[in-house]
Amino acid sequence: MDTADVIVIGGGTGGYGTALRAAALGLDVVLVERDKLGGTCLHRGCIPSKAMLHAAELVDGIAEARERWGVKAALESVDWAALVATRDDIVERNHKGVTAHLEHAGVRVVRGSARLTGPRTVHVEGVGRPGDPASAPGRYGITARRGIVLATGSRPRTLPGLVPDGSRVVTSDDALFAPGLPGSVLVLGGGAIGVEYASFHRSMGAEVTLVEAAERIVPLEDADVSRHLTRGLRRRGVDVQAGARLLDAEVLEGGVAARVRTARGETRTLTAERLLVAVGRVPVTEGLDLAAAGLTADARGFVVPADWDRLETAVPGVHVVGDLLPPPSLGLAHASFAEALVVAETLAGLRPAPVDYAAVPRVTYSSPQTASVGLGEEEARARGFEVDVNSMPLTAVAKGMVHGQGGMVKV
């Protein structure tokens, strides 16, 4: 049986971040990943979606140049194949970068599936990596001298009766790879991901309806932020339906029909060429065999730390990072990387400062954009703080006038 100081299961942001930091601190690290290194953020989330949102920003800029600034430019068309090729090139270059960083750091990357067999042992179904004895094809075990890090990430949540098919009904993961640009989109879920996709498709000329079950979109953000974002999206022509719940949906020959109960209690049938489901994500623990290591997931599928400062479970030496963690962890790539540093330094015998989740910035890359850090007004009051609020419209600032998108700053 092979041995290593640290075994990391999962090669997304939290996993490879842990591996890189642990290796930099002199530890022998094995990282097991069954898919591509980089995880959801690199291949199905943050990076490809931001590339596409940049293209959307360019499209919007052409319209603004003509209408506001007198620049007589016109948008001929969007070459979808060229956009996708640029997006994929950016992803692949970053993928090669992550792979090279791990190799340079001396991390032994195993391509395969990992299953816990004890609090310090892992069984690997290895696909194989030439030249690396830790990555030989076949079945073998690895023992961790210091600890195991669970970083298996999450997958899109779906709703009963909605079966993603990659074309008419898509999740936030496969929306990037759905064929072509639809003429109309119904986005189910008004969190950051849903809002970004609604914004992108509107920029690309689609008719967009955004349905959110909560009373307002981006419900985890400050109410004033939500209000300004709603106003901005509606100004762009997005039909924002907050406080609306999906009753059922049917795939038709030309698209999808969904019945929703609106905030006013009315039943509406919404039709679109594509239904995009962005109602959150659920942790991936299938196949890990948590029980073999003495662990259990909670009712929502999260692996809850016994020690949040060290992100260590009730089983000593087994740590968790990324989307496997419940709130207050944020499910954001940069938060996962911060968690990775804490875990790696803990396993190296250091005493790192715990992650301060209130200090982790949050951004929604829609048009208009939102950015926040710290507690919102309502949350601060709920925690018993005496709150003084100052806010200012961005149109009161010269640079805000230049951009012409409105908005506000709130402290």
NORKA-V628154 format. One record per pair of residues at least 6 apart in sequence whose ideal C-beta (glycine too) atoms are under 8 Angstrom apart, sorted by the first residue. I is the first residue (numbers start at 0). J is the second residue. If there is no record, write none. Layout:
BEGIN
<<I J> <I J>>
END
This chain:
BEGIN
<<0 120> <0 139> <0 140> <0 141> <0 142> <1 29> <1 132> <1 133> <1 139> <1 140> <1 141> <1 142> <2 141> <2 142> <2 143> <2 144> <3 27> <3 28> <3 29> <3 107> <3 133> <3 141> <3 142> <3 143> <3 144> <4 21> <4 26> <4 27> <4 28> <4 143> <4 144> <4 145> <4 346> <5 17> <5 18> <5 21> <5 26> <5 27> <5 28> <5 29> <5 143> <5 145> <5 146> <5 147> <5 148> <5 343> <5 346> <6 28> <6 29> <6 30> <6 31> <6 113> <6 121> <6 141> <6 143> <6 146> <6 147> <6 148> <7 14> <7 15> <7 17> <7 18> <7 21> <7 28> <7 29> <7 30> <7 31> <7 147> <7 148> <7 150> <8 14> <8 31> <8 113> <8 121> <8 147> <8 148> <8 149> <8 150> <8 151> <8 287> <9 31> <9 32> <9 38> <9 149> <9 150> <9 151> <9 152> <9 321> <10 18> <10 30> <10 31> <10 32> <10 34> <10 35> <10 36> <10 37> <10 38> <10 108> <10 150> <11 37> <11 38> <11 39> <11 40> <11 41> <11 150> <11 152> <11 321> <11 335> <12 37> <12 38> <12 40> <12 41> <12 321> <12 332> <12 333> <12 335> <12 336> <12 339> <13 38> <13 150> <13 152> <13 320> <13 321> <13 322> <13 335> <13 336> <13 338> <13 339> <14 30> <14 32> <14 38> <14 148> <14 150> <14 320> <14 321> <14 339> <15 30> <15 36> <15 37> <15 38> <15 97> <15 100> <15 101> <15 106> <15 339> <16 320> <16 335> <16 336> <16 338> <16 339> <16 340> <16 343> <17 148> <17 150> <17 320> <17 339> <17 342> <17 343> <18 28> <18 30> <18 101> <18 104> <18 106> <18 343> <19 100> <19 101> <19 104> <19 106> <19 343> <20 339> <20 340> <20 343> <20 344> <21 28> <21 343> <21 346> <21 347> <22 28> <22 104> <22 105> <22 106> <23 104> <24 343> <24 344> <24 347> <24 349> <25 347> <26 145> <26 343> <26 346> <26 347> <27 105> <27 107> <28 105> <28 106> <28 107> <29 106> <29 107> <29 108> <29 109> <29 133> <29 141> <30 101> <30 106> <30 107> <30 108> <30 109> <31 109> <31 111> <31 112> <31 113> <31 121> <31 123> <32 108> <32 109> <32 110> <33 110> <33 111> <33 112> <33 113> <33 126> <34 42> <35 41> <35 42> <35 94> <36 94> <36 97> <36 98> <36 101> <36 108> <37 46> <37 93> <37 94> <37 97> <38 152> <39 152> <39 153> <39 172> <39 322> <40 46> <40 332> <41 90> <41 93> <41 94> <41 97> <42 90> <42 94> <43 171> <43 172> <43 173> <43 175> <44 171> <44 172> <44 332> <45 332> <46 89> <46 90> <46 93> <47 86> <47 87> <47 89> <47 90> <47 175> <48 175> <48 192> <48 195> <48 196> <48 199> <48 364> <49 364> <50 85> <50 86> <50 89> <50 90> <51 82> <51 86> <51 175> <51 199> <52 195> <52 198> <52 199> <52 364> <52 365> <54 77> <54 82> <54 85> <54 86> <55 198> <55 199> <55 202> <55 203> <55 366> <56 202> <56 366> <58 74> <58 77> <58 202> <58 203> <59 202> <59 366> <61 72> <61 73> <61 74> <62 74> <63 403> <64 70> <64 72> <65 71> <65 72> <65 73> <67 403> <77 180> <77 203> <77 204> <79 179> <79 180> <86 175> <98 108> <101 108> <102 108> <107 131> <107 133> <107 134> <108 128> <108 131> <108 134> <109 123> <109 125> <109 128> <109 131> <109 133> <109 134> <109 141> <110 125> <110 126> <110 127> <110 128> <110 134> <111 123> <111 124> <111 125> <111 126> <111 127> <111 134> <112 123> <112 124> <112 286> <113 121> <113 122> <113 123> <113 287> <114 121> <114 122> <114 123> <114 124> <114 286> <114 287> <114 288> <114 291> <115 121> <115 122> <115 147> <115 287> <115 288> <115 289> <115 291> <115 292> <115 294> <116 122> <116 140> <116 288> <116 291> <116 292> <117 291> <117 292> <118 147> <118 292> <118 293> <118 314> <118 315> <118 316> <118 317> <119 142> <119 143> <119 144> <119 146> <119 147> <119 316> <120 140> <120 141> <120 142> <120 143> <121 140> <121 141> <121 142> <121 143> <121 147> <122 138> <122 139> <122 140> <123 138> <123 139> <123 140> <123 141> <124 138> <125 134> <125 135> <125 136> <125 137> <125 138> <125 139> <126 134> <126 136> <127 134> <127 135> <127 136> <127 137> <128 134> <133 141> <143 316> <145 316> <145 346> <146 316> <146 317> <146 318> <146 346> <147 292> <147 316> <147 317> <147 318> <148 317> <148 318> <148 319> <148 320> <148 342> <148 346> <149 287> <149 302> <149 317> <149 318> <149 319> <149 320> <149 323> <150 319> <150 320> <150 321> <150 323> <150 335> <150 339> <151 282> <151 283> <151 284> <151 287> <151 323> <152 282> <152 283> <152 321> <152 322> <152 323> <153 280> <153 281> <153 282> <153 283> <153 321> <153 322> <153 323> <153 330> <154 172> <154 280> <154 281> <154 283> <155 163> <155 170> <155 171> <155 172> <155 276> <155 277> <155 279> <155 280> <155 281> <156 276> <156 278> <156 279> <156 280> <156 281> <157 163> <157 170> <157 276> <157 278> <158 187> <158 245> <158 276> <158 278> <160 247> <160 248> <161 168> <161 248> <161 274> <161 276> <162 168> <163 169> <163 170> <163 173> <163 276> <164 250> <165 173> <165 176> <165 177> <166 177> <166 178> <166 273> <167 250> <167 254> <167 255> <167 272> <167 273> <167 274> <168 248> <168 250> <168 255> <168 273> <168 274> <168 276> <169 177> <169 273> <169 274> <169 275> <169 276> <170 275> <170 276> <170 277> <171 192> <171 193> <171 196> <171 275> <171 276> <171 277> <174 196> <174 275> <177 273> <180 200> <180 203> <180 204> <180 205> <181 200> <181 205> <181 254> <181 271> <181 272> <181 273> <182 204> <182 205> <182 206> <182 272> <183 205> <183 206> <183 207> <183 254> <183 270> <183 271> <183 272> <183 273> <184 196> <184 197> <184 200> <184 205> <184 206> <184 207> <184 208> <184 271> <184 272> <184 273> <184 274> <184 275> <185 207> <185 208> <185 210> <185 255> <185 257> <185 269> <185 270> <185 271> <185 273> <185 274> <185 275> <186 193> <186 196> <186 197> <186 200> <186 207> <186 208> <186 209> <186 210> <186 275> <186 277> <187 193> <187 210> <187 245> <187 257> <187 274> <187 275> <187 276> <187 277> <187 278> <188 210> <188 211> <188 276> <188 277> <188 278> <188 279> <189 197> <189 209> <189 210> <189 211> <189 213> <189 215> <189 216> <189 217> <189 218> <189 239> <189 241> <190 211> <190 216> <190 217> <190 218> <190 219> <190 277> <190 279> <191 217> <191 361> <191 362> <191 363> <192 277> <193 209> <193 211> <193 216> <193 275> <193 277> <193 278> <194 209> <194 216> <194 217> <194 228> <194 232> <194 363> <194 365> <195 363> <195 364> <195 365> <196 275> <196 277> <197 207> <197 209> <197 232> <197 237> <197 365> <198 232> <198 235> <198 237> <198 365> <198 366> <200 207> <201 207> <201 232> <201 235> <201 236> <201 237> <202 366> <206 236> <206 238> <206 271> <207 236> <207 237> <207 238> <208 237> <208 238> <208 240> <208 269> <208 271> <209 216> <209 232> <209 237> <209 238> <209 239> <209 240> <210 240> <210 243> <210 245> <210 257> <210 259> <210 269> <211 218> <211 239> <211 240> <211 241> <211 242> <211 243> <212 242> <212 243> <212 244> <212 245> <213 241> <213 242> <214 241> <214 242> <214 262> <215 222> <215 225> <215 226> <215 229> <215 241> <215 242> <216 225> <216 228> <216 229> <216 232> <216 239> <216 241> <217 224> <217 225> <217 228> <217 363> <217 369> <218 225> <219 361> <220 228> <220 361> <220 363> <220 369> <220 371> <220 375> <221 371> <221 375> <221 376> <221 377> <221 409> <222 375> <222 376> <222 377> <223 376> <223 390> <223 407> <223 409> <224 369> <224 371> <224 375> <224 409> <227 367> <227 369> <227 405> <227 406> <227 407> <228 363> <228 365> <228 367> <228 369> <229 239> <229 241> <230 405> <231 366> <231 367> <231 404> <231 405> <231 406> <232 239> <232 365> <232 367> <233 239> <235 366> <240 259> <240 261> <240 262> <241 262> <242 261> <242 262> <243 259> <243 260> <243 261> <243 262> <244 259> <244 260> <245 257> <245 258> <245 259> <246 257> <246 258> <246 259> <246 260> <246 266> <247 257> <247 258> <248 255> <248 256> <248 257> <248 258> <248 274> <249 255> <249 256> <249 257> <251 270> <253 272> <254 270> <254 271> <254 272> <254 273> <255 270> <255 271> <255 272> <255 273> <255 274> <256 268> <256 269> <256 270> <257 268> <257 269> <257 270> <257 271> <257 274> <258 266> <258 267> <258 268> <258 269> <259 266> <259 267> <259 269> <260 266> <261 267> <280 322> <280 330> <281 299> <281 300> <282 296> <282 299> <282 300> <282 301> <282 302> <282 322> <282 323> <283 322> <283 323> <284 296> <284 300> <284 302> <284 323> <289 295> <289 296> <289 302> <292 314> <292 317> <293 313> <293 314> <294 302> <294 312> <294 313> <294 314> <294 317> <296 302> <297 303> <297 325> <299 325> <301 323> <301 324> <301 325> <302 312> <302 319> <302 323> <302 324> <303 312> <303 324> <303 325> <304 310> <304 311> <304 312> <304 318> <304 319> <304 324> <305 311> <305 312> <305 313> <307 353> <308 341> <308 353> <309 318> <309 341> <309 342> <309 345> <309 353> <310 318> <310 319> <310 320> <310 324> <310 338> <310 341> <310 342> <310 345> <310 354> <311 317> <311 318> <311 345> <312 318> <312 319> <318 342> <318 345> <318 346> <320 335> <320 338> <320 339> <320 342> <321 328> <321 330> <321 335> <321 338> <321 339> <322 330> <322 335> <324 338> <327 356> <328 334> <328 338> <328 354> <328 356> <329 356> <329 359> <329 361> <331 359> <331 361> <333 359> <333 360> <334 354> <334 356> <334 359> <337 354> <337 359> <338 354> <340 351> <341 351> <341 352> <341 353> <341 354> <344 350> <344 351> <345 351> <357 373> <357 374> <358 372> <358 373> <359 372> <360 370> <360 371> <360 372> <361 370> <361 371> <361 372> <362 368> <362 369> <362 370> <362 371> <363 369> <363 370> <366 404> <367 404> <367 405> <367 406> <374 382> <374 384> <376 386> <376 388> <376 409> <379 386> <380 386> <388 409> <388 410> <389 409> <389 410> <390 407> <390 408> <390 409> <390 410> <391 407> <391 408> <392 399> <392 405> <392 406> <392 407> <393 399> <393 402> <393 404> <393 405> <393 406> <393 407> <393 408> <394 400> <394 405> <394 406> <399 405> <399 406>>
END
